[in-house]
Every structure is written in C-alpha cells, then in structure tokens.
Amino acid sequence: MRKVWMTALQSNWRLGLRSKWLRRLAWGAIAPLLLLGLWLTPDPVRAAPAVPYDQLTFPPLPPVQLPEYTQFQLDNGLMVYLVEDHELPLVSGTAIFRVGSRWEPADKVGLSGITGEVMRSGGTLQHSPDDLNALLESRAAYVETGISNASGNASFYSLSEDLPEVFGLFAEVIRQPAFAPDKFALVKNQRRGFIARRNDDPDDIARREFFKLIYGPQSPYARTTEYATLDRIQREDAIAYHRTYFHPNNMLLGIVGDFDSAEMRSLIEAQFGDWERNPALDNSDLNPLPAVAQAQPGGIFLVDRPQLTQSSVLIGHLGGKLSDPDYAPMTVLNDVLNGFGGRLVNEVRSRQGLAYVVYAYWSPQFDYPGVFVGGGQTRSDATVPFIQALKTEIERVRTTPVSDDELQQAKDSALNAFVFNFETPGQTLSRLMRYEYYGYPKDFIFQYQRQVEATTAEDILRAAQTYLQPDKLVTLVVGNAAAIQPPLSTLGSSPQPIDITIPE
C-alpha cells in the first residue's frame, strides 16, 4: 500500500515539474510578444487624458430625415401611407379613425373604450374570438384595436410571408366585428372592477381629480365612467357606434415594412376598396370639438386619506396647444425646470430635501388646450414647504432669465430627445399620420426643430410670463390632513375638501 502511495506521489511530483517546465516554456515564448505589444500600444492615459464632463465635445446631431413614402387615396376616401423597410422580414400597420370618447353620449361614458376593446376581443363575423386568437398566435402575429379620448386605432404586426392572411384578419376586425355577447359582458364586468379599485392609488386619485378641477367634472376631457353610465351601455350601442364612425372616409392607414408598394396597394384595394363611405362623415361639423375653459380659477383642494404617510401634490392650470407660437420656447423651458440638473431637482429635491419626485411641465395637446402641471410626492410634514418651494420656482422662471449654461443645456436636451422620436421609419410614419389627422403641416417637425435651435433666454422669459399664470394655479393634495403640519390653510386659504366616494 505504501509503495502504491509513493508511486502516486512521485507521479504527481513529476507532473508538477513538467507543468512548471511547460509553463516556463510557454511564458518564455509569449512574454516577448506581450512586451512588444505593450511597447507598441500607446499609453492610454497619455493618449486620452481625462476631460471634465462639462468640456466634452460631441459631433452635431444627424439631421432628421423623412423616409421615402408613398401616399394615395382610394375612391372611397381611405388615405394610405406606405413606407418600405426591408431590413427585417416584418410588416406592421396602423389605422387611425376620427372618433373618440370626447364625442360619446354623456349618459353612456365608457362606450368608446368598450367598443374599441370588443372590436378585437369579440371576434369577427367570419372568425370566433378563439379562432381569431389561434390564427394570429400560430403566425406570431397580432391585431389590436382601441379608442382613446381623441382617436380610434387599429394595428397589426406580421411576418412578411404571412402578410396576406394577417392583413385579411386585420380588415375583418375593422369592417366586420361580431361584438360577441359573452366578450361584451366580460369587458363590462372588468370595467366595474376598474371603478371599484380606482381609489386604491393616491397618484391615480390626484390625476383624475386634478383634471376635473381644470376642465370640469362633466367635461369630456375629465369625466369618468360610473356604474350608472356603464349599466346604460348595451351591445347594440357598440354596434351602432361602430356603424357610425368606422368607414373608409374616416380613416388613415399607414403600413411600414418588408413589402412591395405596388403589391401592397393591390392588397389594400382588395380588402378595403369595396367598403362604402359614410357621406355624413364628410361634414366637418358632425363632431365639433368640445368647448374648453378652466373650471376652477384657483384655490386649494384636499382629498383626505388618513392612511397615507405622504402627500401626492399637483399644481397647475389650463394650458395650450402644439400650434401655439411659443410651443418651442415652452418645450425648452420644460428642460430648464426638469430632469437631473434642472432647477426643480437641484433646488426642491437636492438642496431643500422636500421631495421624492418633483416636476413641472407645459403639456400641450394637438387640438385642444392641455395643462401646465407641476407636483410630486413628499412627506406629510413637508407638504406645505414643498408647495411653497414649487411655486417659488415657477415664479422665478417668470421673472429671472435663464443663464447661458441653462439655456444651452435645455436646448441640447430638447433637440437630443426629439431625434429619438425618429429612430425607425415606423415612428416617423406614425408622426406624419398624426399631423395629417390633426391638420398640422407635414414639415411641422422641421419647423419645431428650427424654432428650438433659435430659442433665446429672452424668448423663454417672454413665453413664461405669457403662459404661466400664478393667479390661476389650482393646488390639489391627496394626503393625510391630520399629518400635514403646518396645515394647508397657512398657504392663504382653507382647503376645499373633495369627496371621492364611488357612487353606487
């Protein structure tokens, strides 16, 4: 046994020597090459000395370029945009319809959203919901629909080889939805669940009630679905809603991907060419835009939630539209105020330590006034100082010109962010369609870019003095009234309570 053990030990010893010898031999061969490589390689410290971040230079941004696209209109009024992109064997498309919840009956709030969802989930006259799902899943494709506040949308995504089949299903969903009764009932039941849970999140409460204060509780831009309005919505209402608004002369269609434009046009004409227009939709007065005026001229409002340990705060007033002449300066102003390095983060969060989150944005809409809104989350005992600090910064930007460094950083930020909206042909096509939908010029993107580049500190000061109106600021707090010390009344007036009880 001892002999075996000694033999093994000697063997391992020999292997160890051999390994050492081999390693020395290898190192002897490799080391000169490594040394030669190090000698030929420039010292990285000497080659690229460290530069402070504020002295870094970058090449200018590449110009935003529109992809080549084909635009045409069918005899029935359907407007089409086609963009070929052969990088991947994929095709996607989006249809926009001139419809929206802002035009639904006031006693049936929620009808648009339900119609938009069940158009897809309820199957078609040719395919049941389960069959439709199976056909799309077997091809790794999708077809989706929805109706928002200001528009209706339908979209599809497909491999190029499956395009004829998937596009046919897409056309079926748009033209011949079945609104299956069981799926319609399911969506209504889900909406009831949404109503029951709508007071669970304080930020959701703040957002919902703030828009009611700005636009008014009965405004189409602020009203909410209630059990009563939901109960009035029947399947026949959704069918009639679809029959009224979903027609080719009320539709824009954009398709991007791996296809031949001539073949794609033939496919579109085959699926939509015989679709009859609705002449009533040619009347631009059929759906006038709802009137907008600020409901509450100012004041302090409170939603008391005793279980909360922090406050959600929103401050703001009625805003403007993207077509306003000072849209570009106000966008630059947003970047002066927000983000890391912006005034609000530097002052309210970092220096004073009053906020977990803080922001203030001029948020315009395409065809109706948006809002100017600021706010954030803070400790209950810091609520009043947080509101005061936020209002101070809003006033300061109205009275003090921004510095040269602030101006340049904000303009760079706005322009850099803008470029990322056009990374893909699909993004650019989507923006072109929105401009067409809302009646904006096709070169609006370039107009905006030039205006941002030309914005001066004087432009920002003038725009801030014009559009920011401290005397109209509405202040809303969702928090624990007993824990807010000093109380909200120290801000100048007693807060008006808001009842968020869900009607039965």
N, C-alpha and C positions, 0 to 999 in steps of 0.2 A: 504493500500500500504506500509505504514511504517512497519507494522507487518511482511509482506512478506519479506521486505528488511532485517529486523533484524533477521528473521529466517534464511535467506540465509547466513548472516554474521556469525551467531553463528555456523551454519553447517560447513562453511569453516574454522572457528576457531578450531572446534573440529577435523576436518580432518587434520588441520595443526599440532595440538598437537599429534594426532595419528601418523601422518607421522614422526614427530620428534622422538616420542617414538619408532616407528618401526626402524628408522634409528639408534637410540642409541642401541637398542637391537641387531640389525644386526652387528653393529660395535663392540659391546661387544663380540659377538661370533667370529667374523672374525679377530679382531685385534690380539689376541694371536697367531693365526695361522700365520698371516703375520709376526709378530715379530719373531716367531720361524723360519719361512722360511729365514728371513733376517739374523738371528743369525747363521743358518746352512750354508748359502751361503757365500763363500769366498769373501772377499773384492776384487772387480775386479781390483782395482788399484794395490793392493798388489799381486794379483795372476798373473797379466800380466803387468808388468811395461813397460812403453813406451820405444821403441827401435828406435834409429835413422835409417832412411831408408837404409843408407849405411852399417848398421850392421845386417840387416835382413838376415836370412838363410833360404834356401828352400831345399826340398829334390831333389835329382838328377832327371833329365828328364827321363821319361819312355823310354825304347828303342823302336825305330821304328820297327814294325813287319809287315811283309807282310801277308795279309790274305791268307788262303788256296785257291788255284785256280786251275782250270782245263784248260789245253791248248791242242788244237788239230788242225789239218788242214784237210780240205776237199780235195777230189781228184782234184777239180778244182782250188786249190791253196788258197782258203779262210782260213785265220788264225783266230782262235777263242780263246777267253779267257772267262772263266765263273767263277764268284765268287758268291757263295750262301750267302745270308744275310737274315735271317728270322725274323729280329727284327720288320719289318713292312710289311704289305701285298702289297708291291710295287716292280716293276721291271723297271730298266732303262738300256738303251744300247747306245753305241756309235760306229759308224763305221768311220774309217779313210781311206782316199783314197790318193794314191800318185799322186797328181795333185796340181795345184796352179797357181796363177796369174803370177808368175815369169816365167812360161813357155807359156803364151798366146802370140799370134802374136802381134808384136809391133804396127801394124796399127789397132789393134782391142782391145786396152787396155780397160778393163772393162768387157770383155766377160766372164771371170771366175766368177766374182761376180754375174753377171746377171744369168748365168747358174745355179749357186748354189741356188739362191733365187727362180727362177721359177720352178726348180725341185719340190719344195714343193707347192708353191702358184698356179702353173699351173695345179694341179691335176694329175691323172694317166689315163692310157688307160681304166681302169675299173670304175673309180670314177671321176666325175667332181670336180672342186675346191670346189663348195658349198657342194656337197655330202661328200667329204672328210672331210671338216671342221665340218659338222654336226655329222658325225660318231665319230670323235675324241672328240668333245665337249660333246656329250651325255655320254661318258665314262670318262670324266675328264682326258683325255689323250692328249698327243701331239706327233707330228712328225715334226722335223725341219731339214733343210739342209742348207749348206753354203760352200763356197770355199774361203779360205783366201790366203795369199801370198804363203804359202808353203804346204798347205794340203787342202783336201776336207773333209767335215764332214757331217754325218747324225746321228740323235739321236732320241730316243723315250723314253716315260715315260708312265707307265700304272699301273693300279691296277692288282694284280696277277690274279684275276678272269677273267680279260679282255685280258690277255696276248696273246692268240692265235689270236684274231681278230686284236688287235693293231699291233702285230708283222707282221701279214699279210699285213696290210696297209703300215707299215714301209718298207717291202720288195718291195711292189708295187712302192712306191715313188723312191726307189733306182734303180729298174730294169726297170720300165716302166713309166717314167714321160711323161705326154702328152704335156707339154710346150704350154698350151692353148694360142692362139694368143692374146686374149684380155689381159690376165695377163702378157704376154711378153711385150706388148706395154705399159702397166701400169708401169712396172718396169723401162723400158727405160725412160719413162716420169719422173718418180721420180728421176732417175739419172741426168736428165737435171736440175731438181730443185737443186740437191746437188751441181752441178757445179756452178749454178747461185749464190748460197749462200756461197761458200767456202771461200770467203774473209771477212766474217762477224766477225769472231772471231780471234783476234790477236794471240792467242796461237796456233790455228789451222794453221794459216799462218806460224808462226815460225817453227812449227814441220815439215810441208810439205816442206818448202824451205830449212830448215837445212839438211834434208835427201837428197835433190837434190845437195846441196853443198858437202856432204860427198860422196855419191855414184855416182853422176852424174845424170842429168835430164832424160837421156834415160835409166838408169839402171832399171831393173825390180824391184829393191828394193826402187825406188824413183819416178818412172814415175806416172803420174796421168791421169785419164780419162778426155778426152776433148770432146767437141761437135763433132768434126770430127771423132774421133775414135768410139764414140757412134753411130753415124749415119751409120757407116760401119757394125755394128753388126746386123745380121738378125736372125730370129728364126731358120733358117736352120743351122746357125753356132753353136747355142747352142745344137741342136740335134746332130750334128756331133761331137762336143766336148764331150758330154756325151757318145756317142757311142764309142769314142776312149779310154776314161780313166776309165769308170765305169764298171769294170769287177772283178770277184772274186779273180783273182791272182794279183790284185792291191789294195786289201782291207784287213784291220784288223777290227775285230768285237769283242767288249768287252761288256759283259752283267753282271749286278750285281743285286741281289735282291732275292725275295722270290720265288724260283723255285727249282725243282729237276733237277740236271745237266743232268741226262740221258734223261729226258723228254725234256729238253731244247735243247739238241743235236738233238733229233729227229725232233723238230720243225724247227731248223736251216737247217737241211738237207732237210726237206720238202719244205722250202721256197727258199733255195739257192743252193741246191745240183745239180739241173739240169741246172744251169746257166753256160754258156760256157765261158771259159777263153779266153783271147786275147793273143796269143803267143808272139806278138810283145812287150807286156809289160814285158816279162821276160828278155828282153835285157836292162841291166842297163845303156847302153849308149843312150837309147831313149831320155831321158830328162837330159842331163848333167847340172850341176849347173852353173848358170851364173858366169862369172868372176867378181871379186870384187877388186877394187883399189880405193884409196881415190882420188876424182876428184879435189878438191881444196886443195893444200898443206898447206894452212893457209890463213890469211887475215881477214879483217873486212868488213862486208856486212850489208847493211841497206835497210829495207823496210820502206819507209817514209809514215806514216799515220798521217796527220796533225790533225785529230780529236781526237787523243789519248792524255790522260794526264799521262800515264805511259808507260814504256817500257817492252816488253817481250824479254828476252835475252836468247840465247842458245850459249854455248861454248863447243867445243869438237872435236873429230877426230875419225877415224876408229878404231874399237875395235877388239874383238876376239871371240872365241867360248867356249862353255862349256867344250870342250875336252882339252882346254889349260892346261898345267901342273900347272899353278898358278891360276886356277879358284877359289879355296878355299881362298887363301890369298886375292885375289881381292874382294871376297864377304865380307870378314871381313873388308877390307878397306872401302867398302861402308858404313858399320855401324859405322866406325870411323868418317866418314865425315858427315853422315846424321842423321836425327831424332833429337828429343829433347835430348839435352846432347851431340850431335855431334858437331864437330868443326865449321861447316858452320853456324848452327843455333846460337851457342854460340857467334861466332865472328862477322859474317856478319850481322845477323839479330838482335841479342840481344845487343851486345856491340856497334857496329857501327850504328845500326839502318838503314841499307841500303836496306832492302828487306822486302817485304810482304811474299814472298816464295823464298827459296833458296835450292839448291840440287846439287849433282854431283854423277853420278853413272857409274860404269863399267857394261855395259849391253850386255852380250854376247848372241849369237844365237847358235842353235844346230849344223847347218851345213854350216853356212857362217858367216863372221865377222860381229859382231854387232857394237855398237858405245860406246865410252866414251862420256858422255854428262853431262854438268852442266848448271845451269842457274837459272832463276826465274823471278819474276816481281818486278819492283822498280819504284820510281818516275822518271819522265823525267830528273829532275836536278840531280838525284843521279845515272844516268846510268853509267857514266864513273867511279866514285868511286866504284860502285858495281862490274863492270867488273874487275877492278884492285884488289879489295879485294878477289874476287873469284879466280883469277889467283894466287894471293899470297898464298892462302890456298892450291891450287893444287901443287904449288912448294914446300911449306913447308912439305907436306906429302911425297914428294920425297927426301927430304934432312934431315928430322929430325925423328928419330924413335918414334913410339907411346909410350906413357907411359904404365906402367903395368896396371894401372886402365883402361885406354882407351882400351887396348888390351882385358882385361878380360870382360869388358862391351860389347865390339863389338862382341866377340866370343859368349857370352851368348845370345846376341840379335839374331845373325845369327842362332844359334842352336835352340833357342826357336821358332823363326819364321819357321824354317824348319819343326819342329814337326807338326805344324798346317796344313801342306800340306798332312797329312796322318790321318786326323781325322775320315774319313769314308772309307769303302772299295772301294767305287766308286772313291774317289780321288786317292787312291793308284793304282787302276787298270788303271786309266787314265794315270798316270805317267809311269807305266810299258809299256803301249801301245806306248807312245811317245818315250821311249827308244828303243823299237823294231823298230818303224818307222824310227828313225834317226840312227839306228845302234849302239846304246850305250849298254854297258854290263848291264845285269839285276841287278847287285849289285852296279851300279853307285851311287845310293843313299847312300849306306853304305860307299863307298869309299870317297864320298864328306864329309860325317859326320866325318869320322876319320881324314880327312885332315884338316877340320876346327878345330877340337879339338887339333891337333898337331901344328897349326899355331903359329909362334913366331913373335915378333916385327921385327926381322931381316928378316923373310920371307916377311912381308908386305913392308918393306923398299926396298928390292930387287925387289919385284914384281912391286911396284910403279915406280921405276927407269927404269924397263924394259918396262912397258906397257903404262905409261903416258908420252906423248911426247909434251912438251910445244911448241916446234918449229913448230908443225903441227896443233896447235889449230886453228880452224875456229870459228870466232865470228860473230854471227848474231843478229841484233837488229831490232825489229819491234816496231817503235815508232814515235814520232813527232820530226823530225830532228831539227826544229827551237827551240824547247824547251829543247833539250839535251845540257845543258851547265854545264861544258865545253864540247866542241864538241868532237865527236868520233875521230877526227884527232889527238887529244892530246895523243891518245894511241900509236901513232907511224906511222900511215899511214892513208891516206884519205879513208873513207869507199866506197866500190863499191856498187852502187845502184842496187836493184833488182826490175825488173818490174813484177808485179803480175797481169797485165791486163789479163782478161779471153778472149782467142781467140774466135772470133765469129764462 
